[in-house]
Amino acid sequence: MDGRGFGHGRCVVSADHQRGECGRRIGRLPATADDVAVSGDSAGANLAAAVALMARDQRMQLPRFQLLFCPVTHYSFESQSYIDNAVGYGLTADTMKWFWRNYLKHADDGKNVYASPLLAPDLSVFLRR
């Protein structure tokens, strides 16, 4: 995790989930709730989207900004995109199925909106405020 300042008086905190450092405490940050943004790539974007949904559902301060790169937003392998891009692009449909099997405790957990944000009945949390 890194708490270095990043221009305009903002603080950037990054959790390198691939290295398992997410549990390390960093103490107080020089930021307010109004300064919070979430971002992620692929599975990290899934987690960032889930954070925004949870904040809304628990009536907490919403992230001021979200930046989601190639977000994995739905536990489904039936979409046209999965079918059309199942092989030949480095990340195969079979590999994605492996990731989901190792991420979820049970396949039915993929129906939870925090695992599959696209299933949330109200996605207005993702609209610019």
C-alpha positions, 0 to 999 in steps of 0.5 A: 500500500502506498499513501504518497501524495499525488498532486492537487492535495490528494492522497493515493492509496493502492492495494496490490491485491496480487501480492496479498498486502490488502490486510496491512493497516496504513493508519489515518489518511490525509483525506476526507470522505469527499475525496474518496475514489475507487478504481480497478482493472478487471477483477479489481474493477469488480471489487471497486464497483462492489465497494460503491454498491455497498457504500450506497446500500449501507448508506455510507459516503459514496465514492466521488469518482470511479474508474473501472478498466475492463470491469468483470461485472457479471458471473455469466458465460452466456453473453455474446462477448464470452462466446465470441471471445472465448479463445484467442485473446490471451484470457480464455473463457475457460480461464475466466471460469477457473477464476470465478470458481476460485473466487466464489464459495458456491456458484450461486454466489455469482448471483449476488450483486456484489459479485456481479454488479451488473445484476443490481436493480439500480445502478444509479450509483455509477452515474456522475453526481 
